[in-house]
């Protein structure tokens, strides 16, 4: 079983490999020259950051490691997405977002429990237990945020 249960999308990796054969950085210094990223590369990166952060719940640090991109860039992308969500405040409430995230975590937890039941090695068992623990912590954090949200409304 691989270290990252949920991987970076194959489409993102293929595009990055095609555009930048040296995947150690998003934009090789020789191409970037201290300027901003090309618009399409920035959009593709931000979309992948959105998927990894909001769909899978990965931290900025984990996403930076997975994509081999500076953590400050990832933090900027996450800040960008939160600002976009805030702009669409009328369309989606924070409580709806928390409920959606809660549901996704519960679904992920169920899938991991199924894998845990089938685990054959101690290494797989330990890794799955750790992942389940991390999900449980996130679920508790969301439940606490929802409780605070109910008290303020």
N, C-alpha and C positions, 0 to 999 in steps of 0.2 A: 504494500500500500504506500502511496507516495506521501511525502511530508505535507504537501498542500492538498487537502481533501478537495477543495474547490480551486480550480486553476484559473489563470488568466485565459481569456478567450483565445481560441486558436486564430480567429480573424485578426485580433489585435497583434498577436505575436508574428503572424505572417506578414502583416503590413509593416510592422517595425523592422523585421528582418529584411524585407525588400527595400525599404527606404534607407535603413541604417544597418548595414551588415555587422557593425560592432555594437551589439546590444548592451554594452556596459553603461550607456547613457542614452537618453532620449534623442538628443541632437548632438552629434559629435561636435567638439569645439571648433573644428575646422569649418563646419557648415554653419554653426550658430553665430560665431563671432560676437558673442555678448548681446545679440539682438533677440527679438521675440521669436517664438516658434511660428512656423507657417500655420495659417488658419486651419487647414484640414488636419494637420498633425495634432494641433491643440484640441480640436473638436473630438478627434478619435480618442486621444488620451483622456479627455474629460469624461467622455461616455464610458470608457472602461473604468475610470475611477468611480463614477456614479454606480456602476453595476457592482463593483467589488465592495464599495462602502455601504450602499443602501440595500442591495440585495443580499449580500453575504455578511455584512457587518464587520468587515475587516477594518482595522485601525489604519491611520495614515502611515505609520511606521511599517506595518505589514505590507501595505500596498506598495510603498516605496521599494521595499525589498523585492517584492514579486515582480514589479515592472522595471526595476533597476533605474529608478528615477529619483532625483533629489527629493527628500521628504518635504522641504519647503514648497516645492512645486505641487506636490500632492496635497499639502495643507491648503494651498491657494485654490486648488481645484475643488476641494471639499467645501471651502468657504464660499466659493462661487455657487455651488449647487444649493447650499443652504440659503443663500440670498435669492436664488431663483425660486426656491420653494416658498420663501417668505413673500415674494412678489405675487405668487399665486395663492396667497392666503385665503382668498374667498373661495377658491376651488377645493382646497384641501386644508383641513385643520391639523394642528399638531397632534391632537388626540387621535384623529384618523390615521395619521402617519405612525404613531406609536402602536395603534391596534394592528396595522398592517405588518409592522416590524415584529410585533409579538407573535402574530400568526405564522410568519415566515420562520421565526426561531423555533416555534413549536413543531413545525413541519420538518425543519432540519434536525431537530432533536429526535423525532420519530424515526427518520431515516438512519441516523447514527445508532440508535438503539437496535434497529434491525441488523446493522452491520456488526454491532457489538455481540449480538447473539451468535453470529457466524464466525467471529474472530477465532483464529486457531493459534496464533503466536502471542507470546507475552508482549512483544513490542506493539503489535496491532491493538491488543486489548488496552495497553497503557495509553497509547495515543488517542484511542476513541474515548476512553474515560476522561482524559484531559479535555478533549473537545466538548464532551457533554457537560463537564464542570463549567467551562467557559460560557456555554450557552445558558446554563442555569443561572449564572451570575448576571448575564445580560437580561434574562427574563425577569429576575428580581429587580434589576435597575429600572426596567420599563414599568413594572408594576408600581414601583415607588414613584416614578414620574407621573404615572396616571393618577395615583392617589393624591399627589400634590396638586395636580391639575384640577381634580375634582374639588379640592378644598378652596382653591382660588376662584373658582367659578361660582 
